[in-house]
């Protein structure tokens, strides 16, 4: 599959993150700009009960699920609380103003 166009950089909005459902891939992807300014892409649902992470809080360093308060590191996708959880992280590339994600490769598997 390789890299798939997900969105434009401007589509991240004022909160610095947004979710996009890609019908062709069957994935909801969460794209964010972390506190270091790095763009990152993750699976967009909480591993606890498949709740959309875009509904939660993002402070530049962590994502907190709105459903049950699970906290995920926004640079790795690994759980902070509980530490055993994780969301898949995917490679990302920028071409011009467009963001592309490779769903065939998980960075934190």
VEXZALUM-380562 format. One record per atom (N, C-alpha, C): x, y, z; residue number from 1. Coordinates in nm, 3 decimals, decimal comma. Layout:
<martis>
+---------+---------+---------+-----+
|    east |   north |      up |   k |
+---------+---------+---------+-----+
|       X |       Y |       Z | NUM |
...
+---------+---------+---------+-----+
</martis>
This chain:
<martis>
+---------+---------+---------+-----+
|    east |   north |      up |   k |
+---------+---------+---------+-----+
|   0,083 |  -0,119 |   0,000 |   1 |
|   0,000 |   0,000 |   0,000 |   1 |
|   0,087 |   0,125 |   0,000 |   1 |
|   0,193 |   0,125 |   0,076 |   2 |
|   0,284 |   0,239 |   0,089 |   2 |
|   0,214 |   0,359 |   0,152 |   2 |
|   0,261 |   0,477 |   0,121 |   3 |
|   0,206 |   0,598 |   0,183 |   3 |
|   0,074 |   0,638 |   0,117 |   3 |
|  -0,022 |   0,677 |   0,203 |   4 |
|  -0,155 |   0,718 |   0,160 |   4 |
|  -0,178 |   0,861 |   0,206 |   4 |
|  -0,233 |   0,945 |   0,118 |   5 |
|  -0,264 |   1,082 |   0,156 |   5 |
|  -0,377 |   1,081 |   0,259 |   5 |
|  -0,353 |   1,152 |   0,371 |   6 |
|  -0,451 |   1,157 |   0,479 |   6 |
|  -0,518 |   1,293 |   0,488 |   6 |
|  -0,439 |   1,400 |   0,485 |   7 |
|  -0,494 |   1,533 |   0,506 |   7 |
|  -0,390 |   1,638 |   0,470 |   7 |
|  -0,428 |   1,764 |   0,484 |   8 |
|  -0,333 |   1,873 |   0,472 |   8 |
|  -0,285 |   1,915 |   0,610 |   8 |
|  -0,170 |   1,975 |   0,618 |   9 |
|  -0,116 |   2,021 |   0,746 |   9 |
|  -0,214 |   2,115 |   0,816 |   9 |
|  -0,281 |   2,200 |   0,739 |  10 |
|  -0,377 |   2,295 |   0,796 |  10 |
|  -0,501 |   2,227 |   0,854 |  10 |
|  -0,525 |   2,101 |   0,820 |  11 |
|  -0,642 |   2,029 |   0,869 |  11 |
|  -0,629 |   1,984 |   1,015 |  11 |
|  -0,513 |   2,006 |   1,076 |  12 |
|  -0,495 |   1,966 |   1,215 |  12 |
|  -0,571 |   2,058 |   1,310 |  12 |
|  -0,602 |   2,178 |   1,265 |  13 |
|  -0,685 |   2,269 |   1,343 |  13 |
|  -0,613 |   2,331 |   1,462 |  13 |
|  -0,686 |   2,410 |   1,539 |  14 |
|  -0,625 |   2,486 |   1,648 |  14 |
|  -0,578 |   2,400 |   1,765 |  14 |
|  -0,633 |   2,280 |   1,781 |  15 |
|  -0,590 |   2,193 |   1,891 |  15 |
|  -0,461 |   2,119 |   1,858 |  15 |
|  -0,418 |   2,123 |   1,732 |  16 |
|  -0,294 |   2,055 |   1,692 |  16 |
|  -0,310 |   1,907 |   1,667 |  16 |
|  -0,435 |   1,860 |   1,663 |  17 |
|  -0,458 |   1,721 |   1,626 |  17 |
|  -0,599 |   1,705 |   1,571 |  17 |
|  -0,615 |   1,601 |   1,490 |  18 |
|  -0,744 |   1,574 |   1,430 |  18 |
|  -0,746 |   1,428 |   1,385 |  18 |
|  -0,865 |   1,373 |   1,368 |  19 |
|  -0,880 |   1,235 |   1,324 |  19 |
|  -0,944 |   1,233 |   1,186 |  19 |
|  -0,906 |   1,134 |   1,108 |  20 |
|  -0,955 |   1,118 |   0,972 |  20 |
|  -0,984 |   0,971 |   0,949 |  20 |
|  -1,107 |   0,941 |   0,903 |  21 |
|  -1,142 |   0,803 |   0,871 |  21 |
|  -1,114 |   0,781 |   0,722 |  21 |
|  -1,032 |   0,681 |   0,693 |  22 |
|  -0,996 |   0,649 |   0,555 |  22 |
|  -1,069 |   0,522 |   0,514 |  22 |
|  -1,174 |   0,539 |   0,437 |  23 |
|  -1,257 |   0,426 |   0,396 |  23 |
|  -1,178 |   0,321 |   0,320 |  23 |
|  -1,089 |   0,363 |   0,232 |  24 |
|  -1,012 |   0,268 |   0,151 |  24 |
|  -0,922 |   0,179 |   0,235 |  24 |
|  -0,876 |   0,232 |   0,347 |  25 |
|  -0,785 |   0,158 |   0,434 |  25 |
|  -0,861 |   0,093 |   0,550 |  25 |
|  -0,976 |   0,150 |   0,585 |  26 |
|  -1,054 |   0,099 |   0,697 |  26 |
|  -0,994 |   0,134 |   0,832 |  26 |
|  -0,932 |   0,252 |   0,838 |  27 |
|  -0,863 |   0,295 |   0,960 |  27 |
|  -0,903 |   0,438 |   0,993 |  27 |
|  -0,923 |   0,464 |   1,125 |  28 |
|  -0,933 |   0,602 |   1,170 |  28 |
|  -0,795 |   0,638 |   1,221 |  28 |
|  -0,737 |   0,738 |   1,161 |  29 |
|  -0,601 |   0,779 |   1,197 |  29 |
|  -0,605 |   0,913 |   1,270 |  29 |
|  -0,527 |   0,922 |   1,376 |  30 |
|  -0,512 |   1,045 |   1,452 |  30 |
|  -0,379 |   1,107 |   1,412 |  30 |
|  -0,384 |   1,228 |   1,359 |  31 |
|  -0,261 |   1,299 |   1,320 |  31 |
|  -0,245 |   1,416 |   1,415 |  31 |
|  -0,123 |   1,433 |   1,466 |  32 |
|  -0,100 |   1,539 |   1,564 |  32 |
|   0,039 |   1,600 |   1,547 |  32 |
|   0,052 |   1,719 |   1,606 |  33 |
|   0,182 |   1,785 |   1,615 |  33 |
|   0,218 |   1,784 |   1,763 |  33 |
|   0,324 |   1,706 |   1,799 |  34 |
|   0,358 |   1,696 |   1,940 |  34 |
|   0,429 |   1,822 |   1,989 |  34 |
|   0,462 |   1,825 |   2,116 |  35 |
|   0,517 |   1,947 |   2,176 |  35 |
|   0,652 |   1,986 |   2,117 |  35 |
|   0,722 |   1,893 |   2,052 |  36 |
|   0,850 |   1,927 |   1,988 |  36 |
|   0,828 |   1,981 |   1,846 |  36 |
|   0,702 |   1,979 |   1,799 |  37 |
|   0,671 |   2,026 |   1,664 |  37 |
|   0,668 |   1,915 |   1,561 |  37 |
|   0,696 |   1,793 |   1,604 |  38 |
|   0,699 |   1,678 |   1,514 |  38 |
|   0,558 |   1,631 |   1,482 |  38 |
|   0,531 |   1,602 |   1,356 |  39 |
|   0,402 |   1,545 |   1,316 |  39 |
|   0,407 |   1,395 |   1,336 |  39 |
|   0,298 |   1,340 |   1,389 |  40 |
|   0,290 |   1,197 |   1,419 |  40 |
|   0,154 |   1,144 |   1,377 |  40 |
|   0,149 |   1,014 |   1,347 |  41 |
|   0,023 |   0,949 |   1,309 |  41 |
|   0,004 |   0,822 |   1,392 |  41 |
|  -0,116 |   0,805 |   1,446 |  42 |
|  -0,150 |   0,691 |   1,530 |  42 |
|  -0,288 |   0,638 |   1,491 |  42 |
|  -0,314 |   0,514 |   1,534 |  43 |
|  -0,449 |   0,463 |   1,526 |  43 |
|  -0,536 |   0,556 |   1,609 |  43 |
|  -0,653 |   0,592 |   1,559 |  44 |
|  -0,734 |   0,697 |   1,621 |  44 |
|  -0,833 |   0,653 |   1,726 |  44 |
|  -0,829 |   0,527 |   1,768 |  45 |
|  -0,924 |   0,480 |   1,870 |  45 |
|  -0,850 |   0,426 |   1,992 |  45 |
|  -0,908 |   0,449 |   2,107 |  46 |
|  -0,851 |   0,400 |   2,233 |  46 |
|  -0,857 |   0,248 |   2,234 |  46 |
|  -0,750 |   0,181 |   2,276 |  47 |
|  -0,751 |   0,035 |   2,278 |  47 |
|  -0,840 |  -0,024 |   2,387 |  47 |
|  -0,890 |   0,058 |   2,476 |  48 |
|  -0,975 |   0,010 |   2,585 |  48 |
|  -1,113 |  -0,029 |   2,535 |  48 |
|  -1,183 |   0,066 |   2,473 |  49 |
|  -1,318 |   0,036 |   2,424 |  49 |
|  -1,346 |   0,102 |   2,289 |  49 |
|  -1,244 |   0,116 |   2,208 |  50 |
|  -1,257 |   0,172 |   2,073 |  50 |
|  -1,323 |   0,309 |   2,070 |  50 |
|  -1,297 |   0,391 |   2,171 |  51 |
|  -1,352 |   0,526 |   2,176 |  51 |
|  -1,262 |   0,619 |   2,095 |  51 |
|  -1,318 |   0,713 |   2,017 |  52 |
|  -1,236 |   0,802 |   1,934 |  52 |
|  -1,147 |   0,893 |   2,019 |  52 |
|  -1,018 |   0,882 |   2,000 |  53 |
|  -0,923 |   0,962 |   2,078 |  53 |
|  -0,932 |   1,112 |   2,049 |  53 |
|  -0,982 |   1,148 |   1,932 |  54 |
|  -0,995 |   1,290 |   1,898 |  54 |
|  -1,094 |   1,360 |   1,992 |  54 |
|  -1,179 |   1,285 |   2,058 |  55 |
|  -1,275 |   1,341 |   2,153 |  55 |
|  -1,209 |   1,376 |   2,287 |  55 |
|  -1,087 |   1,328 |   2,307 |  56 |
|  -1,018 |   1,348 |   2,434 |  56 |
|  -0,936 |   1,476 |   2,438 |  56 |
|  -0,846 |   1,481 |   2,534 |  57 |
|  -0,759 |   1,597 |   2,554 |  57 |
|  -0,620 |   1,569 |   2,498 |  57 |
|  -0,559 |   1,672 |   2,443 |  58 |
|  -0,423 |   1,663 |   2,391 |  58 |
|  -0,347 |   1,786 |   2,438 |  58 |
|  -0,238 |   1,764 |   2,511 |  59 |
|  -0,162 |   1,876 |   2,565 |  59 |
|  -0,025 |   1,894 |   2,500 |  59 |
|  -0,003 |   1,825 |   2,388 |  60 |
|   0,125 |   1,833 |   2,319 |  60 |
|   0,219 |   1,719 |   2,357 |  60 |
|   0,195 |   1,659 |   2,474 |  61 |
|   0,278 |   1,549 |   2,521 |  61 |
|   0,200 |   1,419 |   2,539 |  61 |
|   0,072 |   1,432 |   2,578 |  62 |
|  -0,010 |   1,313 |   2,600 |  62 |
|  -0,149 |   1,332 |   2,541 |  62 |
|  -0,212 |   1,218 |   2,514 |  63 |
|  -0,351 |   1,211 |   2,470 |  63 |
|  -0,427 |   1,143 |   2,582 |  63 |
|  -0,533 |   1,204 |   2,630 |  64 |
|  -0,615 |   1,144 |   2,735 |  64 |
|  -0,751 |   1,110 |   2,677 |  64 |
|  -0,787 |   0,983 |   2,682 |  65 |
|  -0,914 |   0,936 |   2,629 |  65 |
|  -1,029 |   0,995 |   2,712 |  65 |
|  -1,128 |   1,048 |   2,644 |  66 |
|  -1,242 |   1,109 |   2,712 |  66 |
|  -1,333 |   1,006 |   2,779 |  66 |
|  -1,329 |   0,883 |   2,734 |  67 |
|  -1,421 |   0,782 |   2,788 |  67 |
|  -1,382 |   0,736 |   2,928 |  67 |
|  -1,256 |   0,701 |   2,946 |  68 |
|  -1,216 |   0,643 |   3,075 |  68 |
|  -1,083 |   0,696 |   3,127 |  68 |
|  -1,029 |   0,799 |   3,064 |  69 |
|  -0,909 |   0,864 |   3,116 |  69 |
|  -0,778 |   0,795 |   3,090 |  69 |
|  -0,775 |   0,696 |   3,001 |  70 |
|  -0,645 |   0,635 |   2,968 |  70 |
|  -0,556 |   0,742 |   2,907 |  70 |
|  -0,427 |   0,739 |   2,942 |  71 |
|  -0,332 |   0,840 |   2,895 |  71 |
|  -0,227 |   0,773 |   2,809 |  71 |
|  -0,202 |   0,832 |   2,692 |  72 |
|  -0,108 |   0,776 |   2,594 |  72 |
|  -0,005 |   0,880 |   2,558 |  72 |
|   0,122 |   0,838 |   2,552 |  73 |
|   0,233 |   0,925 |   2,514 |  73 |
|   0,216 |   0,965 |   2,367 |  73 |
|   0,213 |   1,095 |   2,338 |  74 |
|   0,188 |   1,144 |   2,203 |  74 |
|   0,311 |   1,139 |   2,113 |  74 |
|   0,424 |   1,096 |   2,165 |  75 |
|   0,540 |   1,082 |   2,077 |  75 |
|   0,567 |   0,936 |   2,041 |  75 |
|   0,513 |   0,841 |   2,121 |  76 |
|   0,540 |   0,700 |   2,095 |  76 |
|   0,414 |   0,616 |   2,074 |  76 |
|   0,300 |   0,659 |   2,129 |  77 |
|   0,179 |   0,579 |   2,125 |  77 |
|   0,171 |   0,478 |   2,238 |  77 |
|   0,272 |   0,478 |   2,325 |  78 |
|   0,273 |   0,384 |   2,437 |  78 |
|   0,196 |   0,439 |   2,555 |  78 |
|   0,139 |   0,349 |   2,633 |  79 |
|   0,058 |   0,389 |   2,747 |  79 |
|   0,138 |   0,452 |   2,860 |  79 |
|   0,080 |   0,556 |   2,917 |  80 |
|   0,132 |   0,616 |   3,039 |  80 |
|   0,051 |   0,560 |   3,155 |  80 |
|  -0,081 |   0,557 |   3,137 |  81 |
|  -0,172 |   0,504 |   3,238 |  81 |
|  -0,292 |   0,440 |   3,167 |  81 |
|  -0,300 |   0,311 |   3,161 |  82 |
|  -0,207 |   0,213 |   3,215 |  82 |
|  -0,085 |   0,196 |   3,123 |  82 |
|   0,028 |   0,159 |   3,180 |  83 |
|   0,150 |   0,147 |   3,100 |  83 |
|   0,149 |   0,029 |   3,002 |  83 |
|   0,055 |  -0,060 |   3,017 |  84 |
|   0,048 |  -0,177 |   2,929 |  84 |
|  -0,026 |  -0,151 |   2,798 |  84 |
|  -0,093 |  -0,037 |   2,786 |  85 |
|  -0,167 |  -0,010 |   2,662 |  85 |
|  -0,076 |   0,057 |   2,559 |  85 |
|  -0,121 |   0,058 |   2,435 |  86 |
|  -0,052 |   0,131 |   2,329 |  86 |
|  -0,147 |   0,145 |   2,211 |  86 |
|  -0,121 |   0,247 |   2,130 |  87 |
|  -0,191 |   0,260 |   2,002 |  87 |
|  -0,086 |   0,252 |   1,893 |  87 |
|  -0,116 |   0,185 |   1,783 |  88 |
|  -0,018 |   0,174 |   1,675 |  88 |
|   0,024 |   0,313 |   1,623 |  88 |
|   0,154 |   0,328 |   1,603 |  89 |
|   0,211 |   0,450 |   1,544 |  89 |
|   0,257 |   0,416 |   1,403 |  89 |
|   0,237 |   0,510 |   1,311 |  90 |
|   0,268 |   0,484 |   1,171 |  90 |
|   0,367 |   0,588 |   1,117 |  90 |
|   0,450 |   0,547 |   1,020 |  91 |
|   0,539 |   0,644 |   0,956 |  91 |
|   0,458 |   0,752 |   0,885 |  91 |
|   0,514 |   0,871 |   0,885 |  92 |
|   0,446 |   0,986 |   0,826 |  92 |
|   0,547 |   1,061 |   0,740 |  92 |
|   0,499 |   1,119 |   0,631 |  93 |
|   0,585 |   1,206 |   0,551 |  93 |
|   0,501 |   1,324 |   0,503 |  93 |
|   0,569 |   1,434 |   0,480 |  94 |
|   0,505 |   1,556 |   0,434 |  94 |
|   0,556 |   1,587 |   0,295 |  94 |
|   0,465 |   1,613 |   0,204 |  95 |
|   0,499 |   1,660 |   0,069 |  95 |
|   0,421 |   1,787 |   0,046 |  95 |
|   0,492 |   1,898 |   0,041 |  96 |
|   0,425 |   2,027 |   0,030 |  96 |
|   0,345 |   2,052 |   0,156 |  96 |
|   0,214 |   2,064 |   0,142 |  97 |
|   0,125 |   2,085 |   0,256 |  97 |
|   0,045 |   1,959 |   0,289 |  97 |
|   0,077 |   1,847 |   0,224 |  98 |
|  -0,001 |   1,725 |   0,239 |  98 |
|   0,069 |   1,625 |   0,332 |  98 |
|  -0,011 |   1,556 |   0,413 |  99 |
|   0,040 |   1,456 |   0,506 |  99 |
|   0,004 |   1,318 |   0,453 |  99 |
|   0,106 |   1,231 |   0,446 | 100 |
|   0,091 |   1,093 |   0,400 | 100 |
|   0,131 |   0,999 |   0,513 | 100 |
|   0,060 |   0,886 |   0,523 | 101 |
|   0,088 |   0,789 |   0,628 | 101 |
|   0,101 |   0,651 |   0,565 | 101 |
|   0,197 |   0,572 |   0,616 | 102 |
|   0,218 |   0,434 |   0,572 | 102 |
|   0,156 |   0,341 |   0,675 | 102 |
|   0,040 |   0,282 |   0,642 | 103 |
|  -0,031 |   0,195 |   0,734 | 103 |
|   0,022 |   0,051 |   0,732 | 103 |
|   0,115 |   0,020 |   0,644 | 104 |
|   0,172 |  -0,113 |   0,637 | 104 |
|   0,281 |  -0,135 |   0,741 | 104 |
|   0,330 |  -0,028 |   0,802 | 105 |
|   0,441 |  -0,038 |   0,895 | 105 |
|   0,402 |   0,025 |   1,028 | 105 |
|   0,416 |  -0,051 |   1,136 | 106 |
|   0,393 |   0,002 |   1,269 | 106 |
|   0,527 |   0,033 |   1,332 | 106 |
|   0,540 |   0,156 |   1,382 | 107 |
|   0,667 |   0,199 |   1,440 | 107 |
|   0,689 |   0,145 |   1,580 | 107 |
|   0,582 |   0,115 |   1,652 | 108 |
|   0,596 |   0,073 |   1,791 | 108 |
|   0,545 |  -0,070 |   1,816 | 108 |
|   0,551 |  -0,153 |   1,712 | 109 |
|   0,500 |  -0,291 |   1,725 | 109 |
|   0,587 |  -0,374 |   1,817 | 109 |
+---------+---------+---------+-----+
</martis>
